[in-house]
Amino acid sequence: QAIQISDQGPGAWALWASYCDELFQNEVDKATTEKVNQLDKCSIYKANLYHAESAIVSYLQACNKQKDDTKVRKYISRILWLLTFDTAEEGLSKTLEKLFNCVAIDKWLEWVPQLL
């Protein structure tokens, strides 16, 4: 609700992103610790991609509002990690493609080696 009242604070966006990220991470952990075959892992990831997508959008908004470069680097690293779970439909990549320009280009520059 804090984001609905005022979306200018990076803290609210970061907390929501962290929450969505944690929901997705819990499902990933569950799939990796239990004896789940590869096909079931993929279906678990796919069923919970909306959490990852929400986290990416929220991290991008937090980056946009954040002045502290250290926190921005942390958020971008989480975005890149979440992208490793993208599926053939590339829903996460498309989300990032639509919204990546809300973050200043200089924030992405140090990640170029990882992106190539």
Contacts in CASP RR format, 6 or more apart in sequence:
PFRMAT RR
TARGET T0000
AUTHOR 0000-0000-0000
METHOD contacts of the structure
MODEL  1
QAIQISDQGPGAWALWASYCDELFQNEVDKATTEKVNQLDKCSIYKANLY
HAESAIVSYLQACNKQKDDTKVRKYISRILWLLTFDTAEEGLSKTLEKLF
NCVAIDKWLEWVPQLL
2 12 0 8 1.000
3 12 0 8 1.000
3 13 0 8 1.000
3 16 0 8 1.000
6 12 0 8 1.000
7 13 0 8 1.000
7 61 0 8 1.000
7 65 0 8 1.000
8 65 0 8 1.000
9 65 0 8 1.000
10 61 0 8 1.000
10 62 0 8 1.000
10 63 0 8 1.000
10 64 0 8 1.000
10 65 0 8 1.000
10 66 0 8 1.000
10 67 0 8 1.000
10 71 0 8 1.000
11 62 0 8 1.000
11 65 0 8 1.000
13 58 0 8 1.000
13 59 0 8 1.000
13 61 0 8 1.000
13 62 0 8 1.000
13 65 0 8 1.000
14 58 0 8 1.000
14 59 0 8 1.000
14 62 0 8 1.000
14 66 0 8 1.000
14 71 0 8 1.000
14 75 0 8 1.000
16 54 0 8 1.000
16 58 0 8 1.000
17 54 0 8 1.000
17 55 0 8 1.000
17 56 0 8 1.000
17 57 0 8 1.000
17 58 0 8 1.000
17 59 0 8 1.000
17 61 0 8 1.000
17 62 0 8 1.000
17 75 0 8 1.000
17 78 0 8 1.000
18 55 0 8 1.000
20 51 0 8 1.000
20 52 0 8 1.000
20 54 0 8 1.000
20 55 0 8 1.000
20 58 0 8 1.000
21 51 0 8 1.000
21 52 0 8 1.000
21 55 0 8 1.000
21 59 0 8 1.000
21 78 0 8 1.000
21 82 0 8 1.000
23 48 0 8 1.000
23 51 0 8 1.000
24 48 0 8 1.000
24 49 0 8 1.000
24 51 0 8 1.000
24 52 0 8 1.000
24 55 0 8 1.000
24 82 0 8 1.000
24 85 0 8 1.000
27 44 0 8 1.000
27 45 0 8 1.000
27 47 0 8 1.000
27 48 0 8 1.000
27 51 0 8 1.000
28 44 0 8 1.000
28 45 0 8 1.000
28 85 0 8 1.000
30 44 0 8 1.000
31 40 0 8 1.000
31 41 0 8 1.000
31 44 0 8 1.000
31 45 0 8 1.000
32 41 0 8 1.000
36 44 0 8 1.000
42 87 0 8 1.000
45 85 0 8 1.000
45 87 0 8 1.000
46 87 0 8 1.000
49 85 0 8 1.000
49 87 0 8 1.000
49 91 0 8 1.000
49 92 0 8 1.000
52 82 0 8 1.000
52 85 0 8 1.000
52 92 0 8 1.000
53 91 0 8 1.000
53 92 0 8 1.000
53 95 0 8 1.000
55 78 0 8 1.000
55 79 0 8 1.000
55 82 0 8 1.000
56 79 0 8 1.000
56 82 0 8 1.000
56 83 0 8 1.000
56 92 0 8 1.000
56 95 0 8 1.000
56 96 0 8 1.000
56 99 0 8 1.000
57 95 0 8 1.000
57 99 0 8 1.000
59 75 0 8 1.000
59 76 0 8 1.000
59 78 0 8 1.000
59 79 0 8 1.000
60 75 0 8 1.000
60 79 0 8 1.000
60 96 0 8 1.000
60 99 0 8 1.000
60 100 0 8 1.000
60 102 0 8 1.000
60 103 0 8 1.000
61 102 0 8 1.000
62 71 0 8 1.000
62 75 0 8 1.000
63 72 0 8 1.000
63 75 0 8 1.000
63 76 0 8 1.000
63 102 0 8 1.000
63 103 0 8 1.000
63 107 0 8 1.000
64 102 0 8 1.000
64 103 0 8 1.000
66 72 0 8 1.000
66 75 0 8 1.000
69 107 0 8 1.000
72 103 0 8 1.000
72 107 0 8 1.000
73 107 0 8 1.000
73 110 0 8 1.000
76 103 0 8 1.000
76 107 0 8 1.000
76 108 0 8 1.000
76 111 0 8 1.000
79 96 0 8 1.000
80 111 0 8 1.000
80 114 0 8 1.000
80 115 0 8 1.000
82 92 0 8 1.000
83 92 0 8 1.000
83 93 0 8 1.000
83 96 0 8 1.000
85 92 0 8 1.000
86 92 0 8 1.000
86 93 0 8 1.000
100 108 0 8 1.000
108 115 0 8 1.000
END
